[in-house]
Amino acid sequence: MSQNSKNIMLQRIVSYFNLAAAYVQLNLKAHLEYRGAFITQVVAMVLNNLVWVTFWALFFQRFPVLRGWNVQDVITLWALAAAGFGLAHAVCGNALRLSGLIIRGQLDVWMLYPRTLLSHLLLGQMSATAWGDLLFGYGVYLFFVKPDFVHLLMFTALTISSSVVYIGFNVLTGSLSFYLGNSEGLTQQWRNALLTFSTYPATLFEGWVKLLLYTAIPAGFVTYLPIEALRQLSLIHTLLAIAGGISVLLIGTGVFYYGLRRYASGNLMEMRG
């Protein structure tokens, strides 16, 4: 690759980061117009996640070690899953709505924007509760695990890679509506499977189930590889987690754009301010 091509690629990446930052700023301002409702949703999600962490803390009081995992590992697991999910949907909230947008023919307005359709579509909205997940993830990790600088830096990088898995997987499952018609139920169940498996210790699964968790339900790239990376400060596990996230995103993007050929407009008049 020539130096000129590298510069162009770098400029495009920076440009998309700027686009994402602008969308986050606009969406956050929109949510803060109803500050009370926004804060309530954030706090409710933090409390919801704390219930599950409390359950695991009580479990490990009775059984201090579970196949090599201790309570700190499970707290890190929940912190990664929540922070990754929160970051993904605080930035790309429309990833959770993709199936419905396709079914109702509501992609038209996004096709009028410059640059690629998918970037504007995903960034167009944010999830208020996702901020609760993000704050919870970093809060419990800092409070209970008390990481040093290296672990915190690695945790941040792995949070980003986990968020990429969530975004790519949501695009993949949401895009099924191009092929199957109304697949919102299937999309939700498949998405819930990823969330469920991402919050249980990897040592509970063996054989073909573990293979499934690195393919059809990529929970292995959300928490299992990142946990091993943090436990061992392993660069290899970190790179594998990042590579897995990029792969899921690329597959999801490919499925979306291939399915877009089947898209039928809803013929709706819609305006975005």
N, C-alpha and C positions, 0 to 999 in steps of 0.2 A: 504494500500500500504506500503510495507516494505521500510526501509531507503535505502537499496541498489537500489530498483526500482526507488525511488525518485532521487537518485544520477545519475543513468543512464539517466533518463528523462531530468534532468537538463543539463547534459553533451551534450545530443543530441540537446537541445534548443540552448545552447551556440555555438555548432558546426554549426548549421544552420545560426545563426546570423553572425558568422565569414564568412561563405560561401557567404551570402548576401553582407557583407561589401567588400569582395574580388571582387565580380561581379560588384558592384557599382563603385569601384575604377577603374577596367579595362574598363568598359563601358564609364565612364566619361573621361578617358584618350583618348579613341578612338574618342569621340565627340570633344575633345579639339584639336585634330589634325587639325580640320577645325574650328578654334576658331571664326572667323568672322561669319560663318553660324550659329554656336551654339548660340552666343550672340544675333544675329538677331532674331532667333526663340524665345528665352527667352523674349526679349524685346517686340516682337510683341504680345506674349500671355499676358504679363502684361498689355499692352495697350488695348487689346481686353476686358479683364476683367474690366478694369477701366471704359470703356464705359458703361457697365451695372450698375456698382456701381453709376456712375454719373446719370444714368436714375432714379434709386431708390432714390437718394438724392434729385433730382428735384421733384419727386413724393411726397416725404414726406414734402417738403416745402409747397406744396398745401394741403396735407392731413397729418397733423403731427402724427396722430395715426391711425393704420389700425387694428381694432379688437384686440387692446391691444399691437400691435407691433409698435415700433418706428424705426427711421432710424438706430439707433445703433444696434438694433436686426437684421435688414436686412444686415447690414455690417458684423456682426458676422456670419450670415448665409452664405454669399458669401465667407467669409474668411475660414470657415470650409469646405465648398464644394470644394473650389479651393485648399486649402492646403491638404485635404484628397486625392483628385484626383491626385494632383501633386506628393505627397509622394508615392502613389500606383504605378504610372507609371514611376517615376524616378528610382524606384527600380525594378519593375516588368513590364517593357515595353512590353514584349511579350504577356502580357494578352490581349492587344488590337489587336494582330495579330493571336490569337489562332485559330479562325475559318478558316482563310486562310491557316494556316500551316497544319491543319487537311485535308482540301479539296485537297491540292496539295501533300499530302503524305510526308510532310517534318518533321515528328517527328522522323524519323529513327536515325538521327545523335544524337539526345538528348537521345535516348535509350542506347547509348554506355557509357554514363557517370555513375559513381557510385552514390549511394544514390537514392532517389526517382526521377522519371522522371519529375514530375511536377515542383519541385523546380528549377532544372536546366533550364527547358523550360521557366518558367516565368522570371527568373533572367537573361536570356541570352541577352536581349537587354534593353535599356532604351529609353524613349521618351524625346527628347531635350525640347519640349515645356512644358513638365511636370514641369521642373524646374521653368519656368515662373509662372505656377499656384502656385507652392509651395512658391516662393518668394512673389508673390502677396498676398496670403492668410495671411502669417505672417506680411507682410508689412502693409496692411490696418488695420489688427487687432491691431497692436502695435501703429500705427499712429493715427487712428480715435477713437478706443475704449479705449486705454491707460489702459490696465489691470494691476491689482496688481499681485504680485507673485503667489498667489493661483489661480487666474483666468487663468494666463498664463500657469501654470503647468497643470491645468485641460484642457485647450485648446489643449495643446500638446498631452495629453493622448487621447482626443477625436478625434484629427486629425489622430492619429494612428488607432483608432477603425474605423473611417470613411474610411481610406485607405484599411482596411481589407475588408469592405463591397464592395468597388469598385473591389478589386482583386477577391473576391469570386464570385461576380456577373458577372464579365467578364469571369471567368472560366466557370460558369454555362451557360451563353448565348453562349459563343464560342464553348462549347462542344455539342451544338445542331447539329453541322455539322456531328458528329458521327451518329446521328439518322435520320437527314433530308436531308443529302447531302449538297449541297451548300446553306447554311443559312446565308451568310454574310450580306445580306440585312436585314433579320429579326434581326440578332444580333445587327447590327448598330442601327436600330430603337428602339429596346428594351433598348440598352445602352443610347441612346439619351433621352428616356423617363425618365430614372433614373436621368440624369443630369438636365433635365428641371424641374422636380418636386422637386429636391433637392435645387433649387435656388429660390423657391417661398415660402412665409410665410405659415406655416402650417394652420393658421386660415382661409385661403381661401378655404380649403377642408373640407367636412363634409360627414357623412354617409358612404356609401359603398366605396367611393373614398378614404377616410382615411384608411379603412381596406386594400384596395389595396396597399396603400403606406407603409404598414408593412409586405406585403407578396410578391406579384408578382413584385412590383417595390419598393424595400426596402429603399425608400428615407427617411422614418422615422428614420432609424438607421444612416443615413448619416448626417442629420442636425437637424431634429425636436427634437428628444430626447436630442442630445448634446446641442441644444439651451436652452432647459429647464434646463438642468444640469448647464449650465453657468449662467443663469438668477437667479436660486435659490440656486446655489452652492449645488446641490442635488447629494448625493452619489448614491441614488437609480436610478435616471435617467442615471447617468454615467455607473453604472453596467448594466443597461438594454441595453444601447447603445453598450457596449462592448460585452455583451452576444449575441446581434443581429448580430454584426459583425462576431463573431466566428461561429454562426449558419449558416450564408450565406456562409462563407468560407468552412465549413464542407460539406454543401449540394453541393456546386459547385465542391469540390474535389471528392465527391462520384459520381456525375454525370459524371465527366471526366473519372474516372477510370473504371466505368461500361461501358461507351461508348468506351473506349480504346479496348475492346474486339472485336469491329467491325472495328477497324482501318485497312486500306489497305495501305501497303507500296507503296511509289512512286518509289521505286527502283532507287533512285538518289544517285549519288556519290557526297558527299559534305564534305568540310573540314573547320574546324574552327581553327583559330590560337590563 
